[in-house]
């Protein structure tokens, strides 16, 4: 019986740690890992795992190997990356290239840009009338809210529609307040 490449690597890893693993265990682990990690990524994950002196046993669960190559990010860290991309896009693409900027920033970041006041306004005013630190914090917070609400899974048109709905309800609320004051 020939072994799949992922199975061979896992058998080598079990041997390295002096662990006994049945063929069925190896197959289950390999079947779990194969769609998540290429054979090269698995080899790199195993090397990283083995080079960490705190690891004394075969990695159980084997999801630890996936996490080495594809670490999970928190909403905070993802939002910080998005805010950084928005600022980078201002200097990289500037006012004349909103399409390239939007592609670089991504839908969640672009939603934050639109909520802040459009691309041209940001390009013209960032660092002049808009405080860099305050801008990044607001973009980060907007992006984090979108991520936590699950909006990062929407496409850009859905994000824009949701933003327009909120803006429309705010305008309606303000006009109703103004009417009541009269």
N, C-alpha and C positions, 0 to 999 in steps of 0.2 A: 504494500500500500504506500503510495507516494504522499508526502505531506505538502500542504500548501505553504507558501513562503511565510505567512504570518505564524502558522503553526510551528515551523522550524525555529523561528526567532523566539517564540514563547518557550519552547522546549529548552533552548540554549539558556534563556533567562532563568528558568526553573533549576537547571543544572548549576548555573553560576551561584545560586543561593542555596544549593543543596536541598531543594524541595522536590518531593515526589508529586507528580501531577498525572492523573489518568489521561488517556487519549481523549476521552469524552470531555474532560475539563478543558484540555487544550483546544479542542474543536469549538467548544462554546465560547471561550475567550477569543479565539481567532475570528469566529463569526461575528462577534460583537465589535472587534477592533477593525476588521477589514474595511467596512464602509466609512469608518471615521478617520483612519490613518492609512496613508500609502505605506508600502513596505519601507521606503526610505525614511518616512516620518516615524514609523515604529522603531526602526534601528536607531534614529536620533533620540527618541524618547527613552529607549532602553539604555543607551549610553549615558544620558543625563541622569536617569534614575540610579544606575550603578555607580556613577561618579559622586553621588551624594552619600557621604559617609554615615549619615543618619539612617539610611535605608539598610536594614539588616535582613529583610525577608523579601520574598517574591511579592510584588505589589498586588495587594488585595484591598479593595477591588481593582480590577485592571483599568478602571476609569482614570486612575491616577496617571497612567501613561498618556491618555488622551488629554488630560488637563495640562501636562507638561508642554504639549505642542499647541494646544488650543485652550489657553487659560480663559476661564469665565471672567467677564468684566462686570463690574457693578454699574448701576445707572449713573452714579457719581463720576466714575472714571470715564465712562463713555461720553457723558455730557461735557466733561472737561476737554476731551479730545475733539469733540464737535466744535466747542467754542474756540479752541486753538486753530482748527481748520478754517473757521470763519475769518479770524484775524489774519491768518496766513494768506487767505484768498484775496483779501483787500490789497495787499502789497503785490501778490503774485499775478492777479488778473486785472484788478482795478475796475474803474468805471466802464470802460468800453467793452468788457467781456463778461457780461452777466451770465450768459449761457455756460461758459466754461467754469465760472465760479460756482454756479448752481450744481453742476455735475461733480465738481471737486468737493463741495460742502456736503452734499447728500440731502435727501428730503427733510429729515428732521432739522438739520441746521438751516436749511433754506426757509423752513416754516418760521424759525426763530428770526431770521433776517427780515422776512416779510412783516412779522409782528412788530419788529423794531422800527421799521419805516422805510423799507425798500432799499435795494442795493445801491443805487446812485447816491441816496442820502447818506448812507453809511460811508461809502468811499470818500465823499466830499468832506465829511465832518468828523470822522474818527481821528482822535488825537487833537482836534481843533476845538469843536463844540461838544464833542462826545468824549467823556473820560474813558481811556482804554480799560482801566480796571473795572469800572462800573459796567461798561459795555460787555466785557467778557463774563462778568458775574451774571448779568441779565440774560445773555445768550445761553450760558450754562444752565441757569435755573429753568429757562423756557424748554431747553432740550431735555433736561432731566424730567420735567413734568410730562413731556411728550412720550419719553421712553417708559416712564412708570405707568402711564395710562394705556400703554400698548399702542400708541399712535405711531411708533417707529415701524410698525408692520403695515401701515397704510401707505398708499402711494401718494405722490405729491398733490394730486388733484383733490384727494380726500382730505389731506391735511389743510389745504387752502380753503376748501369748503367749510371745514369745521371752524377755522379761524374767522372766515367771513360771517358764519352764523353767530359766533360769539361777539364779533364787532357789531353786527346788525342788532343784536339784542341789547348791547350796551348803548348804542345810539338811540334805540327806541326808548330805553329806560330813561336816558337823559332828557329826551324830548318830552316824555310824560311828566317828568319832574318839573321841567320848565313850564309846561301847561298848567300844572297844579299851582305854581307860584304866581301865576297871572290872576 
